[in-house]
Amino acid sequence: MTDVRQILRRHGLEPRRELGQHFLVDARALARIVAAAELTADDAVLEIGAGVGNLTHRLAASAGRVVAVEVDRRFLPVLEAELADRPNVHLVAGDILALDPSDLMGEGPYKVVANLPYAITSAVLRHLLEARIPPQRMVVTVQREVAERIVARGGRMSLLAVSVQFYGRPQLLFRLPPGAFYPPPEVESAVVRIDRHLQPPVEVTDVGWFFQVVRAGFSQPRKQLSNSLASGLGISPGEAASALQEAGVDPRTRAERLTLEDWARLARRFSRATSKEG
């Protein structure tokens, strides 16, 4: 592959910061990302934000099929030119949030490898993990602070952490300085690998209700959990406190201190409480 800067100059293009276009140019980092995906010739890979194709080229060398999605149509001629020698790459112009992964990848298993735009990281992760056919593995570059939130445990949990860890097992693989990108972002980045659970790690009878309870708990993260849940679920503070105590959770605690197991117990308890309200 030619240097990213040379490719951009040749096509008369400049990255758009409003689209989060910070292209990873560190060759060692690109190699480590591809290695972390553990690709074989049998694998299908979905790449989000193909840019000028420097990661795409490496993915195509290892995987059997690559579907590269790019929202900025200016880069489609660039990708077609740079990937002309990679017939196993299929280019798609579009916004991943408006696309169904199964329409792109078919019914079989697939992996996601991507340098995600920071502004839509959480939305993209939810979109993929909650898809009808979610990826079996994701290796994604995100903002360092977001990576740390994704892998956080009890005491530092967030809605994002619960959402990701319900569906998969995340690992923070390595950090990347701004200089690994062109143009360099103003923040540090990190690469996270998420391996999908075959079954959720906690017992949940209604996934939709489980996340309704979680969202309610995090709706006012600085308040005591009983108040947040009462407001978010439309029940009285007394009933919220009672259900929390029945689940073995201190009503005065905050949402960030709860584990997946705690949230699963709460979903079961609040299901009973709210059904009485109705």
Secondary structure, DSSP 4 states (H G I P E B T S, - for coil): ---HHHHHHHTT----GGGT--EE--HHHHHHHHHHHT--TT-EEEEE--TTSHHHHHHHHHSSEEEEEES-GGGHHHHHHHTTT-TTEEEEES-GGGS-HHHHH-SS--EEEEE--GGGHHHHHHHHHTSSS--SEEEEEEEHHHHHHHT--TTS--HHHHHHHHHEEEEEEEEE-GGGEESPPSS-EEEEEEEEPSS-SS--S-HHHHHHHHHHHHSSTTS-HHHHHHHHHT--HHHHHHHHHHTT--TTS-GGG--HHHHHHHHHHHHHHHHHH-
